[in-house]
């Protein structure tokens, strides 16, 4: 268990030092994508140039040029998608714990917690043109990402007489191991989602803790690591 704690803390430290890089999770990078065209999905390759984006249909290599701006001819809207493994650092911004009959009402907890998340992600990029006040059409790329997966990590929770059904008389912040499922949505560089999790208290009072391995629901915020 000590090794697990050290590994989690190391991963969280590395994640806190990471920056939001302009990779394929956020910006349209060079690589293979699925292009939705006329109701069908075809494989394509995207090449970024200083003044344009070129989309090559595969295997035909038919090219569509998407310049930074156009004055007259308006290129057709492009919708590209890419799937990948998703590894994130997650924190539950808050946890909603269900009512415990005759003990405590429903609780909203904001205790510290950090998690490693692994899931399957799909990123969608929509390329279109919007007219500016000068009458020039400028290229815009809107990004939306979806991911679902598992998480695990560490947190803390208040251990008191009321949360142990009066089995103990002292009060302290107990360390908990948490795990669960999360669904995440990313809009450009903002990553948020919903989760359902379960906590296990990592000390001898876990047999008295009323929330031991009981579900909680939360809002999660994430930072992508890969």
SESE-84597 format. One record per residue: residue number from 1; residue in one letter; x, y, z of N, C-alpha, C in turn. Coordinates in Angstrom, 2 decimals. Example, Ala and Ser with C-alpha at 12.3 -4.5 7.8 and 13.67 -1.06 7.14 Angstrom:
nr_rest_nc1_nc2_nc3_cac1_cac2_cac3_cc1_cc2_cc3
1_A_13.19_-5.69_7.80_12.30_-4.50_7.80_13.20_-3.30_7.80
2_S_12.85_-2.25_7.08_13.67_-1.06_7.14_12.90_0.03_7.87
// end
This chain:
nr_rest_nc1_nc2_nc3_cac1_cac2_cac3_cc1_cc2_cc3
1_X_0.82_-1.20_0.00_0.00_0.00_0.00_0.86_1.26_0.00
2_X_2.00_1.22_0.75_2.88_2.38_0.75_3.44_2.65_-0.65
3_X_3.78_1.58_-1.37_4.29_1.74_-2.74_3.23_2.39_-3.61
4_X_1.97_1.95_-3.47_0.88_2.53_-4.25_0.72_4.01_-3.97
5_X_0.82_4.38_-2.70_0.71_5.80_-2.32_1.82_6.61_-2.96
6_X_3.08_6.11_-2.91_4.20_6.83_-3.49_4.04_6.98_-5.01
7_X_3.56_5.92_-5.67_3.36_5.99_-7.12_2.31_7.03_-7.47
8_X_1.21_7.05_-6.74_0.15_8.02_-7.00_0.64_9.45_-6.80
9_X_1.38_9.67_-5.71_1.91_11.01_-5.45_2.88_11.45_-6.54
10_X_3.72_10.52_-7.02_4.67_10.84_-8.09_3.93_11.21_-9.37
11_X_2.90_10.43_-9.72_2.14_10.71_-10.93_1.44_12.05_-10.84
12_X_0.89_12.37_-9.67_0.21_13.65_-9.49_1.20_14.80_-9.59
13_X_2.40_14.63_-9.05_3.42_15.67_-9.14_3.81_15.92_-10.58
14_X_4.03_14.84_-11.33_4.39_14.99_-12.74_3.26_15.65_-13.52
15_X_2.04_15.28_-13.20_0.91_15.88_-13.90_0.78_17.36_-13.60
16_X_1.04_17.77_-12.35_0.94_19.18_-12.00_2.01_20.01_-12.68
17_X_3.12_19.36_-13.07_4.20_20.08_-13.75_4.00_20.10_-15.26
18_X_3.06_19.29_-15.77_2.84_19.24_-17.21_2.13_20.49_-17.68
19_X_2.37_20.87_-18.93_1.68_22.01_-19.55_0.72_21.49_-20.58
20_X_-0.27_22.32_-20.91_-1.24_21.95_-21.93_-0.61_22.16_-23.29
21_X_-0.01_21.13_-23.82_0.71_21.23_-25.07_-0.26_21.26_-26.24
22_X_0.18_21.86_-27.36_-0.64_21.92_-28.56_-0.44_20.67_-29.38
23_X_-0.93_19.54_-28.84_-0.83_18.30_-29.57_-2.18_17.95_-30.15
24_X_-2.31_16.71_-30.66_-3.54_16.33_-31.35_-4.75_16.29_-30.43
25_X_-4.55_16.34_-29.10_-5.68_16.39_-28.20_-6.34_17.76_-28.21
26_X_-5.63_18.81_-28.64_-6.16_20.15_-28.57_-6.19_20.83_-29.94
27_X_-5.13_20.71_-30.70_-5.08_21.31_-32.02_-4.99_20.22_-33.08
28_X_-5.39_20.58_-34.28_-5.38_19.64_-35.39_-3.94_19.43_-35.85
29_X_-3.33_18.33_-35.42_-1.94_18.05_-35.76_-1.86_17.18_-37.00
30_X_-0.67_17.08_-37.59_-0.46_16.17_-38.72_-0.76_14.74_-38.29
31_X_-1.40_13.97_-39.18_-1.70_12.58_-38.85_-2.93_12.08_-39.55
32_X_-3.26_10.82_-39.26_-4.44_10.18_-39.86_-5.69_10.49_-39.05
33_X_-6.79_10.72_-39.78_-8.08_11.02_-39.18_-9.17_10.30_-39.97
34_X_-10.38_10.31_-39.41_-11.56_9.88_-40.13_-12.30_11.13_-40.61
35_X_-12.57_11.18_-41.91_-13.26_12.33_-42.51_-14.69_11.93_-42.82
36_X_-15.64_12.72_-42.29_-17.04_12.45_-42.58_-17.43_13.23_-43.83
37_X_-17.81_12.50_-44.87_-18.15_13.12_-46.15_-19.32_12.38_-46.78
38_X_-20.40_13.11_-47.04_-21.60_12.57_-47.68_-22.13_11.36_-46.94
39_X_-22.16_11.45_-45.61_-22.71_10.39_-44.79_-21.80_9.22_-44.56
40_X_-20.59_9.23_-45.12_-19.63_8.14_-44.96_-18.38_8.64_-44.25
41_X_-17.68_7.71_-43.59_-16.41_8.03_-42.96_-15.28_7.40_-43.75
42_X_-14.34_8.23_-44.18_-13.19_7.74_-44.95_-11.91_8.15_-44.23
43_X_-10.86_7.37_-44.45_-9.56_7.68_-43.84_-8.87_8.80_-44.62
44_X_-8.26_9.71_-43.91_-7.54_10.80_-44.57_-6.27_11.12_-43.79
45_X_-5.41_11.90_-44.41_-4.18_12.37_-43.75_-4.18_13.90_-43.79
46_X_-3.90_14.50_-42.63_-3.89_15.97_-42.51_-2.45_16.46_-42.47
47_X_-2.17_17.46_-43.30_-0.84_18.08_-43.34_-0.99_19.57_-43.08
48_X_-0.31_20.05_-42.04_-0.35_21.47_-41.70_0.80_22.22_-42.37
49_X_0.47_23.28_-43.09_1.46_24.17_-43.70_1.29_25.57_-43.11
50_X_2.29_26.43_-43.28_2.20_27.77_-42.69_0.96_28.56_-43.12
51_X_0.52_28.39_-44.37_-0.59_29.19_-44.86_-1.85_28.37_-45.19
52_X_-1.84_27.06_-44.89_-3.00_26.25_-45.21_-2.95_24.90_-44.52
53_X_-4.08_24.22_-44.52_-4.20_22.82_-44.10_-4.63_22.03_-45.32
54_X_-3.94_20.92_-45.57_-4.28_20.08_-46.71_-4.78_18.73_-46.19
55_X_-5.97_18.33_-46.65_-6.57_17.06_-46.26_-6.49_16.11_-47.46
56_X_-5.73_15.01_-47.31_-5.57_14.01_-48.37_-6.47_12.81_-48.07
57_X_-7.36_12.49_-48.98_-8.15_11.27_-48.85_-7.27_10.07_-49.18
58_X_-7.39_9.01_-48.38_-6.59_7.81_-48.59_-7.49_6.65_-49.03
59_X_-7.00_5.83_-49.97_-5.64_5.81_-50.57_-5.51_6.66_-51.84
60_X_-6.58_7.36_-52.25_-6.56_8.07_-53.54_-5.64_9.29_-53.53
61_X_-5.39_9.88_-52.34_-4.57_11.08_-52.17_-5.20_12.30_-52.84
62_X_-6.51_12.28_-53.03_-7.22_13.48_-53.49_-7.11_14.54_-52.39
63_X_-6.65_15.73_-52.76_-6.33_16.75_-51.77_-7.38_17.87_-51.73
64_X_-7.68_18.30_-50.51_-8.53_19.47_-50.28_-7.70_20.51_-49.56
65_X_-7.58_21.69_-50.18_-6.77_22.77_-49.62_-7.65_23.70_-48.79
66_X_-7.23_23.95_-47.55_-7.99_24.81_-46.64_-7.09_25.95_-46.19
67_X_-7.05_27.05_-46.94_-6.16_28.17_-46.59_-6.61_28.89_-45.32
68_X_-5.70_29.70_-44.76_-6.03_30.45_-43.56_-7.19_31.40_-43.77
69_X_-7.27_31.99_-44.96_-8.38_32.88_-45.28_-8.63_32.89_-46.78
70_X_-9.87_33.16_-47.14_-10.27_33.24_-48.55_-11.15_34.47_-48.75
71_X_-11.15_34.98_-49.99_-11.95_36.17_-50.31_-13.25_35.83_-51.04
72_X_-13.21_34.80_-51.85_-14.39_34.50_-52.67_-14.86_33.06_-52.47
73_X_-14.14_32.09_-53.05_-14.57_30.70_-52.97_-14.50_30.19_-51.53
74_X_-15.63_29.68_-51.03_-15.69_29.22_-49.66_-15.57_27.69_-49.62
75_X_-14.47_27.15_-49.05_-14.30_25.69_-48.99_-15.41_25.01_-48.19
76_X_-15.67_23.77_-48.53_-16.71_23.02_-47.84_-16.28_22.71_-46.40
77_X_-17.28_22.71_-45.51_-17.01_22.41_-44.10_-16.45_20.98_-43.96
78_X_-15.42_20.83_-43.13_-14.78_19.53_-42.92_-14.99_19.08_-41.47
79_X_-15.30_17.79_-41.30_-15.45_17.23_-39.96_-14.52_16.02_-39.84
80_X_-13.51_16.16_-38.96_-12.49_15.13_-38.79_-12.56_14.56_-37.37
81_X_-12.25_13.29_-37.23_-12.23_12.67_-35.90_-11.04_11.74_-35.77
82_X_-10.62_11.55_-34.52_-9.46_10.70_-34.22_-9.66_10.07_-32.85
83_X_-9.40_8.76_-32.75_-9.56_8.04_-31.48_-8.19_7.65_-30.93
84_X_-8.08_7.61_-29.60_-6.78_7.32_-28.99_-6.95_6.92_-27.54
85_X_-5.86_6.39_-26.95_-5.81_6.13_-25.52_-5.71_7.47_-24.79
86_X_-6.42_7.57_-23.69_-6.45_8.82_-22.94_-5.91_8.58_-21.53
87_X_-4.86_9.31_-21.14_-4.30_9.24_-19.79_-4.32_10.65_-19.21
88_X_-5.03_10.81_-18.11_-5.22_12.13_-17.51_-4.91_12.10_-16.01
89_X_-4.64_13.29_-15.49_-4.72_13.51_-14.04_-6.08_14.14_-13.78
90_X_-6.85_13.54_-12.87_-8.19_14.02_-12.56_-8.30_14.40_-11.09
91_X_-9.14_15.39_-10.83_-9.54_15.67_-9.46_-11.04_15.84_-9.42
92_X_-11.67_15.27_-8.41_-13.11_15.46_-8.23_-13.30_16.79_-7.53
93_X_-13.87_17.74_-8.25_-14.07_19.09_-7.71_-14.96_19.04_-6.47
94_X_-15.94_18.18_-6.52_-16.75_17.90_-5.34_-17.31_16.49_-5.45
95_X_-17.71_15.94_-4.28_-18.33_14.62_-4.22_-19.69_14.76_-3.54
96_X_-20.69_14.14_-4.12_-22.00_14.07_-3.49_-22.16_12.67_-2.90
97_X_-22.24_12.59_-1.60_-22.43_11.31_-0.91_-23.91_11.17_-0.55
98_X_-24.46_10.01_-0.77_-25.88_9.78_-0.55_-26.23_9.76_0.93
99_X_-27.49_9.96_1.19_-28.00_9.98_2.56_-27.81_8.63_3.23
100_X_-27.34_8.66_4.48_-27.25_7.46_5.30_-28.39_7.50_6.30
101_X_-29.33_6.58_6.16_-30.54_6.59_6.98_-30.22_6.63_8.47
102_X_-30.88_7.58_9.17_-30.80_7.74_10.62_-29.39_8.07_11.12
103_X_-28.48_8.44_10.17_-27.13_8.82_10.59_-26.81_10.24_10.11
104_X_-26.74_10.42_8.77_-26.42_11.72_8.19_-27.23_11.94_6.92
105_X_-27.58_13.20_6.62_-28.23_13.50_5.34_-27.20_13.45_4.21
106_X_-27.66_13.66_2.98_-26.73_13.70_1.84_-25.68_14.77_2.07
107_X_-24.44_14.47_1.65_-23.30_15.35_1.90_-22.68_15.83_0.60
108_X_-22.17_17.07_0.61_-21.39_17.62_-0.50_-19.98_17.87_0.04
109_X_-19.01_17.06_-0.40_-17.64_17.15_0.11_-16.72_17.75_-0.94
110_X_-15.79_18.60_-0.49_-14.81_19.22_-1.39_-13.39_18.92_-0.92
111_X_-13.17_17.77_-0.33_-11.85_17.40_0.18_-10.85_17.22_-0.95
112_X_-9.56_17.37_-0.62_-8.50_17.18_-1.61_-8.51_15.75_-2.12
113_X_-8.30_15.58_-3.43_-8.14_14.25_-4.01_-7.46_14.39_-5.36
114_X_-6.75_13.35_-5.75_-6.08_13.32_-7.06_-6.11_11.91_-7.61
115_X_-6.30_11.79_-8.93_-6.48_10.48_-9.53_-5.76_10.37_-10.87
116_X_-5.41_9.15_-11.22_-4.94_8.83_-12.56_-6.10_8.21_-13.32
117_X_-6.35_8.71_-14.51_-7.48_8.27_-15.33_-6.95_7.65_-16.62
118_X_-7.50_6.50_-17.00_-7.15_5.84_-18.26_-8.46_5.50_-18.98
119_X_-8.57_5.94_-20.23_-9.81_5.70_-20.96_-9.60_5.70_-22.47
120_X_-10.71_5.63_-23.18_-10.71_5.65_-24.64_-11.34_6.97_-25.08
121_X_-10.65_7.70_-25.95_-11.05_9.06_-26.28_-11.24_9.24_-27.77
122_X_-12.24_10.05_-28.14_-12.46_10.46_-29.52_-12.47_11.98_-29.58
123_X_-11.62_12.54_-30.45_-11.56_13.99_-30.65_-12.16_14.33_-32.00
124_X_-13.01_15.34_-32.02_-13.68_15.77_-33.25_-13.28_17.22_-33.54
125_X_-12.89_17.47_-34.79_-12.48_18.81_-35.23_-13.38_19.23_-36.40
126_X_-13.97_20.38_-36.27_-14.80_20.91_-37.35_-14.14_22.16_-37.92
127_X_-13.84_22.10_-39.21_-13.16_23.22_-39.88_-14.19_23.95_-40.74
128_X_-14.33_25.23_-40.50_-15.26_26.04_-41.28_-14.72_27.46_-41.39
129_X_-15.41_28.27_-42.17_-14.96_29.65_-42.41_-16.03_30.63_-41.94
130_X_-15.55_31.71_-41.33_-16.45_32.75_-40.82_-16.00_34.11_-41.35
131_X_-16.98_34.87_-41.78_-16.69_36.17_-42.40_-16.39_37.21_-41.32
132_X_-15.26_37.95_-41.48_-14.92_38.99_-40.52_-15.44_40.34_-41.00
133_X_-15.31_41.39_-40.20_-15.84_42.70_-40.58_-15.25_43.27_-41.87
134_X_-14.10_42.76_-42.33_-13.47_43.24_-43.56_-13.98_42.49_-44.80
135_X_-14.90_41.55_-44.59_-15.44_40.80_-45.70_-14.59_39.62_-46.12
136_X_-13.59_39.25_-45.30_-12.72_38.12_-45.60_-13.15_36.93_-44.76
137_X_-13.17_35.75_-45.39_-13.54_34.52_-44.67_-12.29_33.91_-44.04
138_X_-12.32_33.78_-42.71_-11.19_33.24_-41.97_-11.51_31.83_-41.48
139_X_-10.50_30.98_-41.55_-10.66_29.59_-41.14_-10.77_29.49_-39.62
140_X_-11.72_28.66_-39.16_-11.88_28.38_-37.74_-11.90_26.88_-37.52
141_X_-11.27_26.45_-36.44_-11.26_25.03_-36.08_-11.85_24.90_-34.68
142_X_-12.98_24.22_-34.57_-13.61_23.96_-33.29_-13.34_22.52_-32.88
143_X_-12.97_22.35_-31.63_-12.57_21.03_-31.14_-13.48_20.58_-30.01
144_X_-13.87_19.30_-30.06_-14.66_18.70_-28.99_-14.17_17.27_-28.79
145_X_-13.90_16.90_-27.54_-13.41_15.56_-27.24_-14.31_14.83_-26.26
146_X_-14.43_13.52_-26.44_-15.22_12.68_-25.54_-14.36_11.52_-25.07
147_X_-14.51_11.15_-23.80_-13.71_10.05_-23.27_-14.47_9.35_-22.16
148_X_-14.29_8.04_-22.07_-14.85_7.26_-20.97_-13.81_6.28_-20.48
149_X_-13.73_6.09_-19.15_-12.72_5.18_-18.64_-12.76_5.03_-17.14
150_X_-11.65_4.52_-16.60_-11.51_4.22_-15.18_-10.51_5.17_-14.52
151_X_-10.69_5.40_-13.22_-9.72_6.21_-12.49_-9.44_5.57_-11.13
152_X_-8.28_5.91_-10.56_-7.94_5.51_-9.20_-7.00_6.56_-8.63
153_X_-7.00_6.69_-7.32_-6.12_7.69_-6.71_-6.32_7.78_-5.21
154_X_-5.88_8.90_-4.65_-5.92_9.13_-3.22_-6.67_10.41_-2.90
155_X_-7.22_10.44_-1.70_-7.90_11.64_-1.23_-7.94_11.63_0.28
156_X_-8.67_12.57_0.85_-8.85_12.58_2.29_-10.31_12.85_2.61
157_X_-10.71_12.43_3.79_-12.09_12.61_4.21_-12.13_12.78_5.72
158_X_-13.08_13.55_6.19_-13.22_13.79_7.63_-13.74_12.53_8.32
159_X_-12.97_12.03_9.29_-13.38_10.88_10.09_-13.74_11.41_11.47
160_X_-15.01_11.33_11.81_-15.55_11.92_13.04_-16.51_10.93_13.69
161_X_-16.96_11.23_14.90_-17.97_10.35_15.51_-19.21_10.20_14.63
162_X_-19.63_11.28_13.95_-20.85_11.20_13.13_-20.66_10.36_11.88
163_X_-19.42_10.33_11.31_-19.19_9.53_10.10_-18.77_8.09_10.43
164_X_-18.70_7.77_11.73_-18.41_6.38_12.13_-19.52_5.83_13.02
165_X_-20.66_6.53_13.00_-21.82_6.11_13.81_-21.44_6.00_15.29
166_X_-20.62_7.02_15.71_-20.18_7.15_17.11_-19.30_5.98_17.58
167_X_-18.63_5.33_16.64_-17.73_4.25_17.01_-16.40_4.77_17.54
168_X_-16.03_6.02_17.18_-14.81_6.63_17.70_-15.17_7.98_18.32
169_X_-14.30_8.49_19.16_-14.56_9.77_19.82_-13.69_10.89_19.28
170_X_-12.63_10.56_18.54_-11.71_11.58_18.01_-12.14_12.02_16.61
171_X_-11.48_13.06_16.11_-11.72_13.56_14.76_-10.39_13.74_14.04
172_X_-10.34_13.34_12.78_-9.11_13.51_12.00_-9.45_13.40_10.52
173_X_-8.48_13.77_9.67_-8.63_13.62_8.22_-8.00_12.30_7.80
174_X_-8.81_11.37_7.39_-8.31_10.06_7.00_-7.95_10.01_5.52
175_X_-6.93_9.20_5.19_-6.52_9.00_3.79_-7.38_7.90_3.19
176_X_-7.94_8.16_2.01_-8.78_7.18_1.34_-8.20_6.83_-0.03
177_X_-8.38_5.56_-0.41_-8.08_5.13_-1.76_-9.40_5.13_-2.53
178_X_-9.41_5.81_-3.68_-10.65_5.94_-4.43_-10.49_5.38_-5.84
179_X_-11.59_4.87_-6.35_-11.61_4.30_-7.70_-13.01_4.49_-8.25
180_X_-13.12_4.39_-9.60_-14.44_4.53_-10.18_-14.42_4.71_-11.68
181_X_-15.56_5.17_-12.20_-15.76_5.40_-13.63_-15.99_6.88_-13.87
182_X_-15.53_7.37_-15.03_-15.73_8.78_-15.38_-16.01_8.93_-16.86
183_X_-16.86_9.88_-17.18_-17.10_10.29_-18.55_-16.67_11.74_-18.69
184_X_-15.80_12.02_-19.67_-15.17_13.33_-19.78_-15.50_13.98_-21.12
185_X_-15.69_15.29_-21.10_-15.86_16.05_-22.33_-14.83_17.18_-22.34
186_X_-14.16_17.35_-23.46_-13.15_18.40_-23.60_-13.59_19.37_-24.68
187_X_-13.70_20.64_-24.32_-14.00_21.70_-25.27_-12.75_22.55_-25.39
188_X_-12.03_22.37_-26.53_-10.71_22.97_-26.70_-9.82_22.51_-25.54
189_X_-9.34_23.40_-24.65_-8.41_22.97_-23.59_-9.09_22.78_-22.23
190_X_-10.40_22.97_-22.17_-11.13_22.76_-20.93_-11.64_21.34_-20.88
191_X_-11.31_20.60_-19.81_-11.71_19.21_-19.66_-12.52_19.04_-18.39
192_X_-13.77_18.64_-18.53_-14.64_18.42_-17.38_-15.43_17.14_-17.60
193_X_-15.98_16.59_-16.53_-16.76_15.37_-16.68_-17.50_15.01_-15.41
194_X_-18.20_13.89_-15.48_-18.96_13.36_-14.35_-18.38_12.00_-13.97
195_X_-18.48_11.67_-12.70_-17.89_10.42_-12.23_-18.77_9.76_-11.17
196_X_-18.59_8.47_-11.04_-19.14_7.73_-9.91_-17.97_6.95_-9.32
197_X_-17.78_7.07_-8.01_-16.61_6.47_-7.39_-16.93_5.78_-6.07
198_X_-15.90_5.10_-5.56_-16.01_4.38_-4.29_-14.73_4.62_-3.51
199_X_-14.85_4.87_-2.21_-13.69_5.17_-1.36_-13.48_4.07_-0.33
200_X_-12.19_3.81_-0.05_-11.83_2.88_1.03_-10.88_3.61_1.97
201_X_-11.24_3.67_3.23_-10.41_4.31_4.24_-9.19_3.43_4.53
202_X_-8.00_4.04_4.52_-6.76_3.27_4.66_-6.25_3.24_6.10
203_X_-7.12_2.97_7.02_-6.69_2.72_8.40_-7.70_1.78_9.07
204_X_-7.46_1.47_10.33_-8.27_0.46_11.01_-9.72_0.88_11.24
205_X_-10.02_2.15_11.09_-11.40_2.61_11.31_-12.28_2.41_10.08
206_X_-11.75_1.78_9.05_-12.56_1.59_7.84_-13.78_0.72_8.11
207_X_-13.71_-0.14_9.14_-14.87_-0.99_9.45_-16.03_-0.19_10.04
208_X_-15.72_1.02_10.58_-16.77_1.85_11.17_-17.24_2.97_10.25
209_X_-16.44_3.32_9.25_-16.75_4.48_8.40_-18.01_4.20_7.59
210_X_-18.98_5.08_7.69_-20.28_4.84_7.07_-20.25_4.95_5.55
211_X_-19.20_5.55_4.98_-19.10_5.70_3.53_-18.16_4.68_2.88
212_X_-17.73_3.71_3.64_-16.79_2.71_3.13_-17.37_1.97_1.92
213_X_-16.68_2.12_0.76_-17.06_1.45_-0.48_-18.50_1.71_-0.92
214_X_-19.03_2.88_-0.53_-20.37_3.27_-0.98_-20.23_4.33_-2.08
215_X_-21.12_4.33_-3.06_-20.94_5.20_-4.23_-21.10_6.68_-3.91
216_X_-20.29_7.48_-4.58_-20.45_8.93_-4.57_-20.44_9.42_-6.02
217_X_-20.98_10.59_-6.24_-21.07_11.17_-7.57_-20.38_12.53_-7.55
218_X_-19.63_12.81_-8.63_-18.86_14.05_-8.60_-18.65_14.69_-9.95
219_X_-18.22_15.94_-9.90_-17.77_16.69_-11.06_-16.26_16.63_-11.08
220_X_-15.67_16.17_-12.20_-14.21_16.03_-12.28_-13.62_17.02_-13.27
221_X_-12.42_17.48_-12.94_-11.63_18.34_-13.82_-10.34_17.59_-14.17
222_X_-9.87_17.72_-15.41_-8.73_16.92_-15.82_-7.65_17.69_-16.56
223_X_-6.46_17.10_-16.56_-5.31_17.59_-17.31_-4.73_16.41_-18.06
224_X_-4.67_16.51_-19.39_-4.19_15.39_-20.20_-2.68_15.23_-20.10
225_X_-2.21_13.97_-19.98_-0.79_13.68_-19.87_-0.17_13.17_-21.17
226_X_-0.98_12.69_-22.12_-0.39_12.10_-23.34_-0.90_12.80_-24.57
// end
